[in-house]
Amino acid sequence: MIRILDHLAAADLLTRRTARLRDAEGVVAPILKAVRTRGDAALLEYCRGLDGFDGTSVAVAREQCESALAQLAIDFLSAVEVAARNIREYAQAQLPEERLIEYPDGRRLGQIVRPLDSMGAYIPGGRYPLPSTLLMTVIPAQVAGVNRIAVACPRPSIEILGVAAYLKAPCVFRMGGAHAIAALAYGTESVPKVDRIVGPGNIYVAAAKKMIAGETAIDFVAGPTEIVIIAGEGNPDHIAADMLAQAEHDVDASAILLTSSRSLAEAVAAAIERQLASLPTASVAREAIARNGSIVLFERLDEAAEFANRLAPEHLALHDPALLPAIRHAGSIFLGPSSPEAAGDYASGPNHVLPTSGAARLRGGLSAADFVKLISVQELSEYALARLAPSITALARAEGLEAHARSVEVRFPH
């Protein structure tokens, strides 16, 4: 049974039960070193020992992906087309715009937008193969104009291979774990080095991404998935279903309801128990609910909103959209009772690769903007430079950088 707490007793929810990354880093470090120094030889050793791989090359032939695409069920392919269209449409709206602004004093300033040359998408292949994550990671990079896209998955299902072909992702590699992250970060004889690695994974993937982040860009170091729902009223069955949808991911997942209604809290708790009885993934969801699930009671919903800000959850569902102005920190927000988190996981358009463990205080989810660079551009007229010269030279000399000052003065000989 999920616990129901008064908000005064809920302080422990602010301390995330994060995986022990430090221990994982000790396991991962020699793997990264081995792949970096021995390339494909080390990569194949780890793929055979950890992924159950028995081939001679981790590269998946394009023909195999095309064959998988041809075998996809019509209803699944139709769903992929709907989701892909919405994800692409939303990603296009996220791209920053190029612009140059003419100022009256002769400065012409702006920015150009240029894509990264390459990216790597890590797609989990464990308990739940996730073709949806393939859509969420590859499409924003394509929208951004990334030229070279590599996909890594330890045990790609026919759906993952088929979606890769549908997206025309030419480089798919059958590899997972820390060794896959190392191959993408450093490059091997068969796996190209990439500029940014994105996508969720287990604790060892997270530790590897953290350790290579100084050399290769990443999205974020992800922890267990989480949802917070704020509702003063609503359908208990709907709320319970949304909480279980998160809980079935993993035993470390968390699902939390913040409410001002004790009657709703009790009704949701009862609905969770009823739905668990027939849920095929109940063995995982029940443990997650017992370990990490909570219903927290507040006197007012604005207090619940502030508590949610302190949590900075990955997913935040607001059954009352009027609470939106009070929210400062969340990975992705779902407004109103007809916006379940599952819609965002699959087909509504916004990305489901999101910051966890409070990292939503620092950034939002993966977007097309993660795959471009904003490069500043400036052009000064002679008049503009002359007006700025006194400020430039004074600041340069205050810093002891005489050549900086002279590089301006030489343009205006007395």
C-alpha positions as CSV (number, residue, x, y, z in Angstrom):
1,M,0.0,0.0,0.0
2,I,1.3,3.5,-0.9
3,R,2.0,5.6,2.2
4,I,0.0,8.8,2.8
5,L,2.0,11.5,4.6
6,D,1.5,14.9,6.0
7,H,3.8,17.4,4.3
8,L,5.7,18.0,7.6
9,A,6.7,14.3,7.5
10,A,7.8,14.3,3.8
11,A,11.2,15.9,4.1
12,D,12.9,12.6,3.2
13,L,11.5,12.9,-0.3
14,L,13.8,15.8,-1.0
15,T,16.8,13.4,-0.5
16,R,16.9,11.4,-3.7
17,R,17.6,7.7,-3.5
18,T,20.2,8.0,-6.3
19,A,22.3,5.1,-7.5
20,R,25.8,4.9,-6.0
21,L,27.6,6.4,-8.9
22,R,31.0,6.4,-7.1
23,D,31.0,2.6,-6.9
24,A,29.9,2.4,-10.5
25,E,32.7,4.7,-11.6
26,G,35.2,2.2,-10.1
27,V,33.8,-0.5,-12.3
28,V,33.6,1.7,-15.3
29,A,37.0,3.3,-15.3
30,P,39.0,0.2,-16.5
31,I,36.4,-0.4,-19.2
32,L,36.8,3.2,-20.5
33,K,40.6,2.8,-20.4
34,A,40.6,-0.5,-22.2
35,V,38.3,0.6,-25.1
36,R,40.3,3.9,-25.4
37,T,43.6,2.1,-25.7
38,R,42.7,-1.2,-27.4
39,G,39.7,-0.1,-29.6
40,D,37.7,-2.8,-31.2
41,A,39.5,-5.6,-29.5
42,A,38.4,-4.5,-26.1
43,L,35.0,-3.4,-27.3
44,L,34.3,-6.9,-28.7
45,E,35.5,-8.5,-25.4
46,Y,33.1,-6.5,-23.4
47,C,30.2,-7.0,-25.8
48,R,30.7,-10.8,-25.7
49,G,31.1,-10.9,-22.0
50,L,28.4,-8.4,-21.0
51,D,25.9,-8.2,-23.9
52,G,25.8,-11.8,-25.0
53,F,27.2,-10.8,-28.4
54,D,28.6,-13.6,-30.6
55,G,29.4,-11.8,-33.9
56,T,32.7,-10.5,-35.3
57,S,31.6,-6.8,-35.8
58,V,29.3,-4.6,-33.7
59,A,28.2,-2.8,-36.8
60,V,24.7,-3.8,-37.9
61,A,24.3,-4.1,-41.6
62,R,21.9,-1.6,-43.2
63,E,20.2,-4.5,-44.9
64,Q,19.3,-6.0,-41.5
65,C,17.6,-2.8,-40.5
66,E,15.8,-2.6,-43.8
67,S,14.6,-6.2,-43.4
68,A,13.3,-5.3,-39.9
69,L,11.4,-2.3,-41.2
70,A,9.7,-4.5,-43.8
71,Q,8.5,-6.8,-40.9
72,L,7.0,-4.1,-38.7
73,A,3.3,-4.4,-38.0
74,I,1.2,-1.9,-39.9
75,D,-0.3,-0.4,-36.7
76,F,3.1,-0.1,-35.1
77,L,4.5,1.7,-38.1
78,S,1.5,4.0,-38.2
79,A,2.1,4.9,-34.6
80,V,5.8,5.6,-35.4
81,E,4.8,7.9,-38.2
82,V,2.4,9.9,-36.0
83,A,5.0,10.2,-33.2
84,A,7.8,11.0,-35.5
85,R,5.8,13.8,-37.2
86,N,4.9,15.4,-33.8
87,I,8.4,15.1,-32.4
88,R,9.9,16.6,-35.5
89,E,7.4,19.5,-35.5
90,Y,8.2,20.3,-31.9
91,A,11.9,20.0,-32.4
92,Q,11.8,22.5,-35.3
93,A,10.2,25.0,-33.0
94,Q,13.0,24.6,-30.5
95,L,15.8,25.7,-32.8
96,P,17.3,29.1,-32.1
97,E,17.2,31.6,-35.0
98,E,20.0,33.2,-36.8
99,R,19.9,37.0,-36.7
100,L,22.0,40.1,-37.3
101,I,21.0,43.4,-35.7
102,E,22.1,46.8,-37.0
103,Y,22.7,49.3,-34.2
104,P,22.7,53.1,-34.8
105,D,26.2,53.5,-33.6
106,G,27.6,51.3,-36.3
107,R,27.7,47.9,-34.6
108,R,26.3,44.9,-36.5
109,L,25.8,42.1,-34.0
110,G,24.1,38.7,-34.0
111,Q,24.5,35.0,-34.1
112,I,24.7,32.1,-36.5
113,V,23.5,28.6,-35.8
114,R,25.6,25.6,-36.8
115,P,25.0,21.9,-36.0
116,L,27.3,19.6,-34.3
117,D,29.1,17.3,-36.8
118,S,28.1,14.1,-35.1
119,M,26.1,12.6,-32.2
120,G,25.6,9.2,-30.6
121,A,22.2,7.9,-29.4
122,Y,22.2,5.3,-26.6
123,I,19.1,3.2,-26.7
124,P,18.6,0.8,-23.7
125,G,17.9,-2.9,-24.6
126,G,17.2,-4.5,-21.3
127,R,13.8,-5.3,-19.7
128,Y,12.0,-2.9,-22.1
129,P,13.4,-2.2,-25.5
130,L,12.6,1.5,-26.3
131,P,12.1,2.4,-29.9
132,S,10.4,5.6,-28.6
133,T,13.8,6.7,-27.3
134,L,15.3,6.2,-30.7
135,L,12.7,8.6,-32.1
136,M,13.3,11.1,-29.2
137,T,17.1,11.1,-29.6
138,V,17.6,10.9,-33.4
139,I,14.9,13.2,-34.7
140,P,16.0,16.4,-32.8
141,A,19.6,15.8,-34.1
142,Q,18.3,15.4,-37.6
143,V,16.2,18.6,-37.3
144,A,19.4,20.4,-36.0
145,G,21.2,19.3,-39.1
146,V,23.7,16.8,-37.5
147,N,25.4,15.0,-40.4
148,R,26.6,11.8,-38.8
149,I,24.3,9.9,-36.3
150,A,25.4,6.7,-34.5
151,V,23.0,4.5,-32.6
152,A,24.1,2.1,-29.9
153,C,21.9,-0.6,-28.4
154,P,23.1,-3.8,-26.8
155,R,20.2,-6.0,-27.9
156,P,18.2,-4.2,-30.5
157,S,14.7,-5.5,-31.0
158,I,13.2,-5.8,-34.5
159,E,11.3,-2.6,-33.6
160,I,14.5,-0.7,-32.8
161,L,16.2,-1.9,-36.0
162,G,13.1,-1.1,-38.1
163,V,12.7,2.4,-36.6
164,A,16.4,3.0,-37.3
165,A,15.8,2.2,-40.9
166,Y,12.6,4.3,-41.0
167,L,14.7,7.3,-39.7
168,K,17.4,6.5,-42.2
169,A,20.0,6.3,-39.3
170,P,22.9,4.6,-41.2
171,C,25.1,3.7,-38.3
172,V,23.7,1.2,-35.8
173,F,26.0,-0.7,-33.4
174,R,25.1,-3.7,-31.3
175,M,26.8,-2.6,-28.1
176,G,25.7,-1.4,-24.7
177,G,26.9,-0.4,-21.2
178,A,30.0,1.6,-20.4
179,H,31.9,0.0,-23.3
180,A,29.4,1.5,-25.8
181,I,29.8,5.0,-24.2
182,A,33.6,4.6,-24.4
183,A,33.4,3.6,-28.1
184,L,31.3,6.6,-29.0
185,A,33.4,9.0,-26.9
186,Y,36.8,7.9,-28.1
187,G,36.1,6.1,-31.4
188,T,37.4,2.7,-32.4
189,E,38.3,1.1,-35.7
190,S,34.6,0.5,-36.5
191,V,32.8,3.0,-34.3
192,P,33.2,6.7,-35.1
193,K,33.9,9.2,-32.3
194,V,31.0,11.6,-31.8
195,D,30.6,15.1,-30.4
196,R,27.7,14.5,-28.1
197,I,26.2,11.3,-26.5
198,V,22.5,11.3,-25.4
199,G,20.0,8.9,-24.1
200,P,19.2,7.0,-20.9
201,G,20.8,3.9,-19.5
202,N,21.6,2.0,-16.3
203,I,24.0,3.1,-13.5
204,Y,27.1,2.0,-15.5
205,V,26.0,4.0,-18.5
206,A,25.4,7.0,-16.3
207,A,28.8,6.7,-14.6
208,A,30.5,6.3,-18.0
209,K,28.8,9.4,-19.4
210,K,29.8,11.3,-16.3
211,M,33.4,10.3,-16.7
212,I,33.8,11.1,-20.4
213,A,31.9,14.4,-20.1
214,G,35.1,16.4,-20.1
215,E,36.0,15.2,-23.6
216,T,32.6,14.5,-25.2
217,A,29.4,16.4,-24.6
218,I,26.5,14.6,-22.9
219,D,22.9,15.4,-22.2
220,F,22.9,14.7,-18.4
221,V,23.7,12.0,-15.9
222,A,20.4,10.4,-15.4
223,G,19.1,8.7,-12.2
224,P,15.8,6.8,-11.6
225,T,12.8,8.1,-13.4
226,E,10.2,10.1,-11.4
227,I,6.8,11.8,-11.6
228,V,5.1,14.3,-9.3
229,I,1.4,14.9,-9.7
230,I,-0.4,17.9,-8.1
231,A,-4.1,17.6,-7.8
232,G,-6.8,19.0,-5.5
233,E,-9.5,17.0,-7.2
234,G,-9.8,14.6,-10.1
235,N,-10.5,11.0,-11.1
236,P,-8.6,8.7,-8.7
237,D,-8.4,5.9,-11.3
238,H,-6.7,8.3,-13.8
239,I,-4.2,9.5,-11.2
240,A,-3.4,6.0,-10.0
241,A,-2.9,4.9,-13.6
242,D,-0.4,7.7,-14.2
243,M,1.5,6.8,-11.0
244,L,1.7,3.2,-12.0
245,A,2.8,4.1,-15.5
246,Q,5.9,5.6,-14.0
247,A,6.4,2.9,-11.3
248,E,6.5,0.0,-13.8
249,H,9.8,1.4,-15.3
250,D,12.0,0.2,-12.5
251,V,11.9,-0.7,-8.8
252,D,13.9,2.6,-8.2
253,A,11.3,4.7,-10.0
254,S,9.3,7.2,-7.9
255,A,5.6,8.3,-8.2
256,I,4.4,11.0,-5.8
257,L,1.0,12.7,-5.5
258,L,0.8,16.1,-3.8
259,T,-2.8,17.0,-2.8
260,S,-4.9,19.1,-0.5
261,S,-7.6,16.5,-0.3
262,R,-7.5,13.6,2.1
263,S,-10.4,11.9,0.4
264,L,-8.7,12.1,-3.0
265,A,-5.5,10.7,-1.4
266,E,-7.3,7.7,0.1
267,A,-9.2,7.1,-3.2
268,V,-6.0,7.1,-5.2
269,A,-4.3,4.8,-2.8
270,A,-7.2,2.3,-3.1
271,A,-7.2,2.7,-6.9
272,I,-3.5,1.8,-7.0
273,E,-4.1,-1.4,-5.2
274,R,-7.0,-2.3,-7.5
275,Q,-5.0,-1.7,-10.6
276,L,-1.9,-3.5,-9.4
277,A,-4.0,-6.7,-9.2
278,S,-4.3,-6.9,-13.0
279,L,-1.1,-5.2,-14.1
280,P,1.3,-7.5,-15.9
281,T,4.3,-5.4,-14.7
282,A,3.0,-5.4,-11.1
283,S,6.1,-7.2,-9.7
284,V,8.2,-4.1,-10.6
285,A,5.5,-1.4,-10.0
286,R,4.4,-2.7,-6.6
287,E,8.0,-2.6,-5.3
288,A,8.6,0.9,-6.7
289,I,5.4,2.1,-5.1
290,A,6.2,0.6,-1.8
291,R,9.8,1.8,-1.8
292,N,9.5,5.2,-3.4
293,G,5.8,6.1,-3.8
294,S,4.1,8.6,-1.6
295,I,0.9,10.7,-1.3
296,V,1.6,13.9,0.5
297,L,-1.1,16.1,2.1
298,F,-0.9,19.9,2.1
299,E,-3.3,22.6,3.3
300,R,-3.1,24.5,0.0
301,L,-2.0,23.6,-3.5
302,D,0.4,26.6,-3.7
303,E,2.3,24.9,-0.9
304,A,2.4,21.7,-2.9
305,A,3.7,23.7,-5.9
306,E,6.6,25.1,-3.8
307,F,7.4,21.6,-2.5
308,A,7.5,20.4,-6.2
309,N,9.9,23.2,-7.0
310,R,12.2,21.9,-4.2
311,L,11.9,18.4,-5.7
312,A,12.5,19.6,-9.3
313,P,11.0,16.5,-10.7
314,E,11.6,14.9,-14.1
315,H,7.9,14.8,-14.9
316,L,5.4,17.2,-13.3
317,A,1.6,16.8,-13.8
318,L,-0.6,19.8,-12.9
319,H,-4.3,18.9,-12.9
320,D,-5.0,22.6,-12.4
321,P,-3.2,24.6,-15.2
322,A,-3.6,27.7,-13.0
323,L,-0.6,26.4,-11.0
324,L,1.8,26.8,-13.9
325,P,3.0,30.3,-13.0
326,A,4.2,29.0,-9.6
327,I,6.5,26.3,-11.2
328,R,10.2,27.1,-11.6
329,H,11.8,23.7,-11.8
330,A,10.7,20.6,-13.8
331,G,11.9,18.5,-16.6
332,S,8.6,18.5,-18.5
333,I,5.2,19.7,-17.4
334,F,1.8,18.1,-18.2
335,L,-1.2,20.4,-17.9
336,G,-4.7,19.3,-17.1
337,P,-6.3,15.9,-16.5
338,S,-6.2,14.9,-20.2
339,S,-2.4,15.2,-20.5
340,P,-1.0,12.0,-19.1
341,E,2.8,11.5,-18.9
342,A,2.5,8.5,-21.2
343,A,1.5,10.9,-24.0
344,G,4.8,12.7,-23.7
345,D,6.7,9.4,-23.5
346,Y,5.5,8.5,-27.0
347,A,3.7,10.8,-29.3
348,S,2.6,14.3,-28.3
349,G,5.9,15.9,-29.4
350,P,8.1,17.1,-26.5
351,N,11.1,15.0,-25.7
352,H,11.0,12.2,-23.1
353,V,14.8,12.3,-22.4
354,L,14.6,14.4,-19.3
355,P,16.8,15.4,-16.3
356,T,16.2,13.4,-13.1
357,S,17.4,13.6,-9.5
358,G,16.8,17.3,-9.2
359,A,18.8,18.2,-12.3
360,A,15.7,20.0,-13.6
361,R,16.9,22.9,-11.4
362,L,19.5,23.4,-14.1
363,R,18.0,22.5,-17.4
364,G,15.0,21.1,-19.2
365,G,14.8,18.0,-21.5
366,L,16.7,17.1,-24.6
367,S,16.0,19.4,-27.5
368,A,17.1,20.2,-31.0
369,A,19.0,23.1,-29.4
370,D,21.3,20.6,-27.8
371,F,22.7,19.7,-31.2
372,V,23.6,23.2,-32.4
373,K,26.1,25.8,-31.5
374,L,25.3,29.5,-31.3
375,I,28.2,31.4,-32.7
376,S,28.4,35.1,-32.1
377,V,29.0,37.5,-35.0
378,Q,30.1,41.1,-34.8
379,E,31.0,43.7,-37.4
380,L,32.0,47.2,-36.4
381,S,32.1,50.2,-38.7
382,E,35.1,52.5,-38.3
383,Y,32.9,55.0,-36.6
384,A,31.7,52.3,-34.1
385,L,35.2,51.3,-33.3
386,A,36.3,54.9,-32.7
387,R,33.5,55.4,-30.2
388,L,34.4,52.2,-28.3
389,A,38.2,52.8,-28.4
390,P,38.5,54.7,-25.1
391,S,36.6,52.0,-23.3
392,I,38.5,49.2,-24.9
393,T,41.9,50.7,-24.3
394,A,41.1,51.7,-20.7
395,L,39.9,48.2,-19.8
396,A,42.8,46.5,-21.6
397,R,45.4,48.6,-19.8
398,A,43.7,48.0,-16.4
399,E,44.3,44.3,-17.1
400,G,47.9,44.8,-18.1
401,L,47.2,43.8,-21.7
402,E,49.0,46.5,-23.6
403,A,48.9,44.8,-27.0
404,H,45.1,44.7,-26.8
405,A,45.0,48.4,-26.4
406,R,47.5,49.1,-29.2
407,S,45.6,46.8,-31.6
408,V,42.8,49.3,-31.4
409,E,45.0,52.5,-31.3
410,V,47.0,51.4,-34.4
411,R,43.8,51.9,-36.4
412,F,43.6,55.5,-35.5
413,P,47.1,57.0,-35.9
414,H,47.4,60.6,-34.7
